[in-house]
Amino acid sequence: MTDKQQLPTLSDLTQDVELSYKNDAFNLLLSQQPPATWVKKHPYIRDYNYLPIDKVEHLLKKIFKQYKIEITNQGTA
């Protein structure tokens, strides 16, 4: 069984100072640039950099602890 987590309401966000601080810290974390050694040049698209999936999975594991990857469609090159 999975419990659905309720999103906070606007009044919750404005009244709960600790939650507001956590949200600000989370937004700051997400706004950071990844380490330059993690960013790779795309093999087919010129002048395009990307973050490899292993780095994305590492960040998901560190931030959320539990996550599920769902492949919804496969693109073609």
C-alpha positions in Angstrom: 0.0 0.0 0.0 1.2 3.4 -0.8 0.2 6.5 1.1 -0.4 9.5 -1.1 1.3 12.5 0.3 -0.8 15.7 0.3 0.7 18.8 -1.1 0.8 21.8 1.3 -1.7 24.5 0.8 -0.8 28.1 0.3 -1.8 28.9 3.9 0.4 26.0 5.1 3.3 27.4 3.2 2.9 30.9 4.5 2.3 29.9 8.1 4.9 27.1 8.5 8.2 28.9 8.7 10.2 25.6 8.9 8.5 24.2 5.8 9.2 27.4 4.0 12.8 27.2 4.9 13.0 23.6 3.7 11.4 24.6 0.4 13.8 27.5 -0.1 16.8 25.2 0.7 15.4 22.6 -1.8 15.0 25.3 -4.5 18.5 26.5 -3.9 19.8 22.9 -4.2 18.0 22.4 -7.5 19.3 25.7 -8.9 22.9 24.7 -8.5 25.0 23.9 -11.6 26.3 20.3 -11.6 30.0 19.6 -11.4 31.7 20.3 -14.7 33.1 16.8 -14.7 29.6 15.4 -14.8 28.5 17.3 -17.9 29.2 15.6 -21.2 29.1 16.7 -24.8 26.3 15.0 -26.8 27.8 12.5 -29.3 25.5 13.5 -32.1 24.2 17.0 -31.5 26.9 19.7 -31.9 27.3 22.2 -29.1 24.9 20.4 -26.8 25.8 19.3 -23.3 23.8 16.9 -21.2 23.8 15.2 -17.8 24.2 11.4 -18.2 21.4 9.3 -16.7 23.7 7.7 -14.1 24.3 11.1 -12.6 20.6 11.9 -12.6 19.9 8.6 -10.9 22.6 9.3 -8.3 21.0 12.7 -7.5 17.5 11.2 -7.3 18.8 8.6 -4.8 20.5 11.2 -2.7 17.7 13.7 -2.6 14.5 11.5 -2.5 15.9 8.2 -1.2 13.2 6.3 -3.0 12.2 6.8 -6.6 10.9 4.9 -9.6 12.0 5.4 -13.2 9.4 5.0 -15.8 10.2 4.9 -19.5 7.2 6.2 -21.3 8.5 6.3 -24.9 11.6 5.6 -26.8 12.9 8.2 -29.1 14.8 7.6 -32.3 17.8 9.4 -33.6 
